[in-house]
């Protein structure tokens, strides 16, 4: 980190050329929140809101009962050694990349060749003096021409707390085994990667992991639903791990809630795997492809050469005023641009398109095609199955703006309409809500309505006329839209809601 810098790229909206894309996509700022900081926040919120978390507890097995008998799960208290059983309506297998629930459920996995092993070493080390002129939250460290140990061949320093807490990811050499070394060995190697012997290093935690390219073929079996790393396992490229896990939970939670309250038929739960499995597989595929892009850089810098002499020769070529040197520099520039696509992959974060019974498509045309790279660029649309686009809304007197997203969610359906048929759609939504017992909140957007379209972004993205409407699910995804008013809006909305909720 204190040595020669070969390249640097912007990330996650910090590029001045991409900053506007991120601001237009979401009302929230991008936040880099490592797992070690996020999980205590989630745990505190859960325990303060009625959830009982049991630590030192191990899943043993489960029995799924026929009909609506639910699931009986056997657990082991690792402190006392005692086993006990819990009966529940459902079992949610969020037990990580070594999921025993997936294994017992015999859910098949799509396994592609992995990319070796890595070790996460969480450390305290004040590197503020290095960040003064080289600020960055993610640093790949290669040492061409140096004999690196196979258990810590390449390093990646990821900032946790600026600039005194870091996660050092140590990647093993190709075909090297998974192993754990002593803290002293880790400290010695990390000090070599930092390149400054004056830095004090304290190890806070160590964990090893396999660089997987694995996804489940489906996510549920009866009353057992699996989510998170249990069903999609991949390297952290793109930063999509926790985000994808949370999206799984958000997709499943409202459906379980609605079925549990009798607002929806049991078939609604079938849409969970149908919607989320393609997303998980896509994330697994793209994250691994991006890691392979990094390996192109390793090759350009000579790290993949079979000998130290060949490695040093290839690296020295970067500085040579020769055709070979120019070709190698061009290859490095090309590889860095490929990594820039990873760090600005707004599209893969937000371009999900669900197709299931929980989305009403019977009266829709073809889904609009992507006009720009779907990995890099978000394509806002209200086509059913897409996420609700963000647009700033305001009152007609000076007040704080809200997002269209702020109007949706909260365990309810939301109907957004315009000045052309606002009262009619509101009345229809209220009647169907009362009839089905399902919460539907309706808002009109436009001049003199509940909210004004501050920058006309809703007009650009809504895809409906002033008399049309957009129906949004509790997880912020569009369930249905009517491009204009319909003769029998009441019957139409009734049919749509019954279809989405699998109700007769």
N, C-alpha and C positions, 0 to 999 in steps of 0.2 A: 504493500500500500504506500510505502514511502519511496518506491522506485519509479521506473519508467512507465509513463502512461501511454498506452497504444491507441486508445479510443474512448469515446464518451458519447452517450446518447441521452436525450430527454426521456421522461417516462410519465405515463398516466396523466396526460393533460398539461404537463409543464412546458411542452414544446409550444412556443408562441403561435406556431402555425396550426396547432390542434386545440389550443385552449378553449376556443369558442365552441368546438364540437362537444366538449364535456359540459360546458355551461348550458348549452341548449338541450342536452340529453337528460339532465337531472337537476332538481332544485337543491341537491345536497353537494357539498364539496367532496372530492376524493379524499379518503382517509386511509392511511397506511397503519393498520392496527394489527400487530403480530398476535399470534394465538396465545402467547403467555400473558398478554395484557387483556385480551378479549374474554377469555374463559372465566376469569374471576368476576368480571362485570356480569356476564350471563348467569353465573352461579348465584351471585347475590340477588339478582332480580328474580330468579326462579324460586329461591328459598323464601324470599319475602312475599311471594305471590302463591303460596300454597303447595309448592312442589317439594317432595321429600327426596333428597339425594342421599344415597348410601355409598360411602366410600369403602374401600377394602372389601368389595363384594364382587363375586365372580359368577357369571352365567354358567350354568351346568347343562340344562336341557329344557325343552318345553314339550308340552302335549297340546295339540290342537283338537278341540272337541267338535263333533259334527253339528250341523245346523247352526244355531246362534249360541252355541255353548261357550264360545270364547276360548281363551288360552290359559293353561296352567304352566307357570314357569318355575323351575327349581333353581334356587340361588344358593351360593355358599358364602358364608361370612368368613373371610380369610383370617380374621383375628381369633375367633373362637373355634373355627373349623366346623361349625354347625351348618346344616343345610335346612332350608325352609322353602315353602312354596307361596307363590303369589298368583291369584286368579284375576284375570283382567279380560276386558272385552276384546282388546287387541294387544299384539306384541309389536313393538317398534324396534327393529334391529339397527341401531345407530352405533354399533360396536366396533367401528374402525376397519382398517385394511386387513386385519387378521380375524375378521368376523366369524365367530362360531355359530351365530344364528343363520347366516348365509349357508354355512357348511351343513348344518342340520336340516335346513329347509331344502337342501339339494338343488338350489338355484344355480344353473350353469353359468360359468363365467367365460367371457371372451378374453382369452389370454394371448397377448402378442409378446414377442421377445422383449425382456426388460433391458435396461441400460446400466446394469451394475448396482452398486450399493453406495450409500453415503452415510455420514455421521453428522448429526447436529450437536454442536457444542455451544451451549449458552454461556457467555462470559461477561464479566465486568472488566472493562479496559477503557481508560480515558484516551480517546483518539482525537480529541478536539483540535489538537495542534496540526494534525494531518488534514482535518476537514476545513481548516481556515481557507485554504486555497484550492481544495479538491472536494468540495461538498458533494455528497452523494449518499443515497441510502442503500445502494447495492453495488458491491465491488467484486468483480471476478479477478482472481489473482492466479496468474500462471508464471512459472519460472523456467523459461526455455534455457537450455544449456546447463541446468542444475540437476543433480541427482535427487529426485523427489521420492520419498518412501511410497510404496504402492498403496498403503492404507490411507494416505493423505496426499494424493497425487496432485489435485487441483483444489484450490480453496475459493469460497465465496463468502464474503463478509456482508451480512445483512443487518442494518441498523435496527435496534429495538427501541432504545431510548437515546436521543442525541445528547452527547456523542460518547456516552460512557457504558452503554450496554449493547452487546452485539450477539448475533447468532452466526457462528462460523460453521459453514457447511463444508465438510471435507469429503471430496469425491475420490473413490478408489480408482486405481489404474484398471484398464480393461482386463477382464477375466480374473481380477483379484477377489479373494473371498471376503465375506462379511465378518468383521471382527471388531472387538472392543479393546482399546489400549488403555494405559493408565492415564490419570489426569496429568501427571508430569510429562508424559510423552505428548499429550495434546497441547499442553502449554508451550512446550519447546517448538512444536511444529507451527503453532499459531504465531509465535513470536517471529519465526522465520518468514511467514507470510506477511506479517505486518511490516517487517524490515526495520524495526526500531527496538533495540534491546532495552531501552529505558522504560518501556511501557510495562506496568504491573498488570498481571492477568489473574483473575480469579474465576475458576470454573463453577458455574451455578447448576449445570445439568448436562447430561449426555444421553443421546438416544440414537440408535442406528435404524436405518430404513432402506428398503429396496426401492429402486426406481422402476415402478411398475407401469405397464400399459395394459390395464385390466378393467373390464366393465362387465356388469351383470347383464345377462340376456333379458331379464325382466326383474322387477323390483318387489313383487309381492306374491304371496301364495296363501290363499285363504284369508285368515285374519292376521297374518304376519306380514308386516310391511318393513322393508329395509331401505335405508337412506344414508346419505353421506358417503364417507370413505369406504363403507362396506360394499357399495355398489359401483363406485368409480374411483380408481386408484391411479395416480399419475404424479409426475414431478410438479413442483410449485410454479413452474413457468406460467406467465400470464396472471398469477395471483388469483386463480379461480377456485382454489380448494374450498376454503370456508364459504365463499360466496355461493358456490354450487350446492354445498350442503344445506345452507340456510334456505336456498330456493326450493330444495326438495321438501324441507320441513314446512315451508309456507304453503306450497302447493297441496300437501297432504293434510295440514292442520284444519283448514276451513272445511274440507270435504268430510273428514272424520267428525268434526263438530256438527255439520248439517245432518249427517246420517244419524248421529247419536241423538239429536234433538227431534228426529222424525221429520225434518224439513226436506230430506232427499232420500231417494231409494238407495239400497245397498250398491247398485250398479255404478253409482257415481264414483265409488272408490276404485273401480277398474280403470278409470281415466288417469289415475296417478302414475302408474307405470307406463302407460301409453304415451303420456306427455313428457315425462321426465327422462325415460331411458335414452331416447335419441339425443337429448341435451347432454347427458352424462357421457355417452360414447363420443360425442363430438369434442367435448372438453378433454377427455383422455387422449384422443387422437392428436388434437392441436397442441396440447402441452408437451407431448413427447416429440412432435415435429419441431417445436421451438427449441427444445433441448438439443436436438440434432443440428439445428442452425448454429448453436453455440460451438458445437464440435467442429464446424467449418472454420471458425476463428482459431480454434486450437490447432487445426491443421496448418493454417496460414502462418501462424507464429512458430511452427516447427515442433510443437509439443508431441505430436503423434508420430514423429520420426522414430525409427527403431533404435538409434544410438544417440549418445550425447553429441557426438561430432556432427552427425547429420542434422540434429536439432539446432545446434549453434549455427551451422552453415545456412540453414533455411531462415533462421531469424536474422542473421546478418544481411541476408539478401534484401530485407525490407529497406535498408539504408543505401543499397547499391544503385548507382546511376547506370543501370543496364536494362535491356529489355526484360530480363527475368525479374529484376527488382521492380520495375514498373508494373509488370503483370501481377506480382504478389501484392503490391500496394492496392491495385485495382480490385483484387480479390478480397482484400481486407475491407475496403470501403463497401463493396457489395454485401459482404457478410454483416457488417454493422447496420446497414440499411434494413436487412432482413430482421435483425434483432429489434430494430425500431418498430417494426410491424407488431412484434410481440408486446412491447411495452406500451403500445398505443392500440391494443386490440379491443377498442370500444365495441366493435360489432359483435365479436364472439361473446362479449359480456351481456349484450342487450337485444340481440336479434332473434330471440327464440320465437318459433312459430308453432303453437300447439295445434294438433289435429286429433280430436277425440269427441266422445259423446258429450263432454262438458263444454263444447264450443258449438255454436249453431251456425252451420255453413250452408244449409239447404237453399237459401235464397241469395247466396253470394256468388259473385263471379270469380274469376281466377285471382289468386293472391298476387299483388303487384310484385314484379321482379325487382331484384336489387340493381340499382343503377351505379353503385360504387362497390369497391371491394367489401364483401360482407364480413370479413374478419376485422378490418380496420375501422369501418364506418357503420354507425348506427343508422338504421332506416326507420324513422318514426312513421307509424301507420296505425289506424284503428281497425284494420282488417281483423276479423275475429280470430283469436288465437295469438295475437301479438300483444305485447305489453302496452298499457295505456301511455301515450306520449305525454311528456311534461310540457305544460304551457303555463305562463304566469297569468294569474287572474287577480282582479282587484275589485273593490267596491267603487262606487261612483263619487265617493268623497275620500279625501286623503286617509289612507289606512294601510296596514301591512298587507303586502301581496301574499297570495296563497297559490300553490300549484294545483293543477288538475289532479295530481296524484294525492294531494292532501284531502281532496273531497272523497276519494275512494277508500276502499279497505275497511278496517275496523269491524270485520266480521259480517259485513253486509254487502248487498249488491248496490250499485250506483247507476243511475240513469242520467246522462248528460244530454241536454237538448238545447234548442235555440229559441229565438223570438217568434219564429213562424208558427209553432204549435206547442209552446211551452205549457200553457194551462192544460191542454188536452193530455199531453204525455204525463204531466204530474198527476192528474186525476186518475189516469190509467194505472200508473205505478202504484198509487195509494190503494186502489181497489184490488189489484193483483196481490200486493203485499199482504193486505188483510185477508184475502181469500185463501192464499197458500200458507199464511203464517210465516212468511219469509221477509226479513227486513230489506226494503228497497228504498233508498233515498234518491230523490230527483232534484236536479239543479238546472236552471236555465242560464245560458251564457250568451251575452250580447248586450246591445245598447238598451238601457233601462231594465235589465234583467237582474237576476241574483248576483251575477258577477259579470264584469266586462273583460273582454279579451285584450289584455294590456298591450301586447306587442303583435297582435293578430296571428300568433303562432298556432292557436287552436283552430282558427279558420284555415290555416295552411295544412294542418295535420288531421283534422277531424274526419275528413272524407265524407261528410254528410252536409246536406243543405240546412237552412235555418229551421226547416220543419222536420228534419230527421232527428235521429237519436243514436247514442252509443251506450250500450249496456256493459258495465264493468263488473267482473267477478270480485270476490273479497280479496283475492291475491293480486289485484291490479292488472289482470289480463282481461282483454276485451272478450266478452262472451258472445255478443251479437251487435249488429248495427243495422239501422234502417236509413238508407241514403236520403229518403224524404218521408213525408207523412204517409200513412196508409189509411185506407177507408175504415178498416176495423182494427184500430190499434190495440184495443182491449183484448180481442181474441188472439191477435198476433203475439202480443207479449205473454199472454197466458200459455200459448203453445210453446213459445221459446223457453220460458222458465221451466215448464214441465219437462221439456226435452233435455235441457241442461242438467236438471236435478233428478233425472230418471224417475219421474213420477207419472203414474198412470192418469 
